[in-house]
Amino acid sequence: MVPLQLPNPSDPRALRIAELLLADPSDRRPLTQICKVAGAGKRTVERLFQEDVGMTFGKWRQQLRLMQAMRLLAEGAKVTHAALESGYSTPSAFISMFRKSLGTTPARFFGTAPHGK
């Protein structure tokens, strides 16, 4: 199971990116565009995330989106709403990632799947 915590980078450039995405997990801009905000290149940011938080930027962003979606689902949101609000292009993409990360579907995880399915 994936630990549901999200370390923040300490480098100011990487932290600016983290704060931008924490404020809006649904931001789907590619890292190259987001890097302009931080004043650092893509490779630098990728290296900073790996060094500061022990995971790639992509993995960090996925963890952020998963945590956002889980918060929304726990509050009673439908899977479609949680997926789109967390930056996934489709509910099926979100469900696939959820299953890979947590070993089950969101409905089963939150106990909302119909019995017998």
Helices and strands as residue ranges (DSSP letters): H 12-23, H 31-38, H 42-53, H 57-74, H 79-85, H 91-102, H 106-109
